[in-house]
Amino acid sequence: MSLVKADTIVLGAGIVGISAALHLQARGRDVVVLDRGAVAGETSYGNSGVVQSEAVFPYVFPRRPQDIVKAALNRDPRAHIRYSALPAIAPWVWRYFLQSGPKARHASALALRPLSARSVAEHEAFAGPAGSGALLRKSGWIKAFRTERGRETALAEVEELKPFGVKSTTLDRAELAALEPHLSDLVAGGVHFTDPSTTPDPAALVKSYADLFIARGGRLLTGDARALEQTAAGWSLAAGEATLQASEAVIALGPWSSDVFRGLGYRFPLGVKRGYHMHFGGTGNATLSRPVLDLEFGYLLAPMTRGIRLTTGAEFARRDDPPSSAHFDRLEPIARNFFPLAERRDAELWLGRRPCLPDMLPVIGAAPRHKGLWFDFGHQHLGLTFGPVTGLLLAQLMTGEATFTDPEPYRAERFG
Ligand SMILES: Cc1cc2nc3c(=O)[nH]c(=O)nc-3n(C[C@H](O)[C@H](O)[C@H](O)COP(=O)(O)OP(=O)(O)OC[C@H]3O[C@@H](n4cnc5c(N)ncnc54)[C@H](O)[C@@H]3O)c2cc1C
């Protein structure tokens, strides 16, 4: 058994863990990242690839009775409920519902804005030295609508975002067709968010950041984070033939963070909103230049290295339920009359799990009852966006540096 000593063990090699590791390393910490699988092998692998610098308001649970009924009957295509999971997930859904009122939504927006506003700059600060700047495209993304009601929703959002400094361009049908000529005639217009970056390969982007971490002297180990133990000197973990020892540990396990924090006596209400993807070819020469959301139906088409990636909205299910094609199967024909998708390119649907707290804010900061333990999880629909910027905040907190924003809204103590 060899002994591996470090200052900090970061648990999880998704975008969140790798980003925290890079920021800690830049502040002089000797960091080991531990994962049971490959870098960006889970949620950070299959997302839609949008660094959503325009993101301000969290997705909320419907509040009007008619919308609740529609969602409950699985008639709202933007989400899908797996009924067999309801008894298990109902307490979390109820807390999410309670946090979805106008006041709580606004409070979450005020806390999310400092993160999203800095998100592109923090990605660029990694991608430059990592040599992966070409994986960050600068053509923004589009929310396209089909109906007058969709147009009103999109324009209301534009107005709501203006006070937060979010820039966008409203497009009529012809203007949208000039940018994305292969969208169908059913599409009436859109809103182009011009500042966000997008990536054609989220996993390759995170891997390039991990390579940078290693090139700068960081270490990556394979092991099971559930073996984490507190010792007199800090934290220790048996990983294969090695025993890892450090004075600090960071839980950055995304949807699996609960597998470790529960064992330490914490009961954060971490739920998941699952989502699927599949790649398609384009019929003839049909392609997209940037990700496009079909607003009324809540799925997104993103041009990726492997083809056009269709990603779904939220499936409400238990984290470990087997995959189901129910939501995807409803959306695929709808997507086919929005854009001329050709053949499916993957043998199976990819399943991911968005790690969500009911207020849609991540938990970032010190563990209240354990010295040297830190949290960085719960990045909801926006982990690709928030990974680098929350890594910065965490590293500033851990090293006692002045923080770029008030860390109060993200503290673990908000859950008692
Ligand atoms: C369909 C979909 C579309 C999305 N689109 C976007 C988007 O466009 N923009 C955006 O910003 N966000 C998007 N997201 C959200 C984003 O992907 C996630 O918030 C983000 O990837 C979470 O990153 P993470 O590092 O916290 O978790 P993960 O990437 O899941 O990393 C957690 C790591 O922990 C490891 N792990 C788990 N258990 C253990 C264990 N016991 N021992 C050791 N290691 C363990 C896993 O192997 C994994 O590598 C989307 C998500 C989905 C599902």
The ligand as an ORCA input file, in Angstrom:
! r2SCAN-3c Opt
* xyz 0 1
  C     -29.431     16.881    -21.017
  C     -28.579     17.891    -20.255
  C     -28.251     19.094    -20.876
  C     -27.476     20.043    -20.170
  N     -27.088     21.188    -20.819
  C     -26.291     22.098    -20.168
  C     -25.824     23.263    -20.844
  O     -26.048     23.477    -22.033
  N     -25.104     24.162    -20.124
  C     -24.798     23.966    -18.809
  O     -24.176     24.832    -18.200
  N     -25.168     22.832    -18.169
  C     -25.916     21.897    -18.805
  N     -26.335     20.756    -18.166
  C     -25.972     20.574    -16.742
  C     -24.540     20.133    -16.569
  O     -24.222     19.102    -17.477
  C     -24.319     19.633    -15.121
  O     -24.789     20.605    -14.205
  C     -22.833     19.406    -14.862
  O     -22.287     18.520    -15.823
  C     -22.601     18.846    -13.469
  O     -21.212     18.667    -13.339
  P     -20.581     17.958    -12.078
  O     -19.116     18.009    -12.246
  O     -21.191     18.543    -10.849
  O     -21.143     16.459    -12.165
  P     -20.640     15.240    -13.105
  O     -20.183     15.715    -14.418
  O     -21.726     14.228    -13.076
  O     -19.380     14.709    -12.327
  C     -19.497     13.961    -11.135
  C     -18.375     12.944    -11.130
  O     -18.441     12.206     -9.900
  C     -18.029     10.896    -10.183
  N     -18.489      9.992     -9.121
  C     -19.766      9.715     -8.768
  N     -19.786      8.864     -7.725
  C     -18.493      8.603     -7.407
  C     -17.874      7.810     -6.424
  N     -18.570      7.096     -5.534
  N     -16.523      7.787     -6.370
  C     -15.770      8.495     -7.255
  N     -16.313      9.265     -8.216
  C     -17.670      9.317     -8.292
  C     -18.633     10.580    -11.530
  O     -17.931      9.503    -12.137
  C     -18.471     11.920    -12.247
  O     -17.290     11.953    -13.029
  C     -27.090     19.783    -18.830
  C     -27.406     18.558    -18.237
  C     -28.147     17.610    -18.932
  C     -28.463     16.308    -18.275
*
